[in-house]
Amino acid sequence: MEAKEWVAREVAHVRMDSREEGLSIGRKDGMRFSLAIMATIPKLIVANKNHEEIIATLVAKYNID
C-alpha cells in the first residue's frame, strides 16, 4: 500500500470517528433538551396554563419555533 493511500484511509477513519462522536454528543444534548421541556410541561399544567400559554412559554423559554 502506498503512503498516499494509507494516509487517505486514515483520514477517512478519523472523519468517520469524528462524525460518530459528533452524532453521539448531539443525541445526548437533544435528549437533555427534550427532558428539560418534558419536565417543564407538568409545572405549567399545575400553574393552570392553557395550551396556548404552554406553547408560548416553551417557545420563549427554550428559544424554539
Secondary structure, DSSP 8 states (H G I E B T S, - for coil): --HHHHHHHHHHHHHHHHHHHHHHHHHHHHHHHHHHHHHHHHHHHHTT--HHHHHHHHHHHHT--
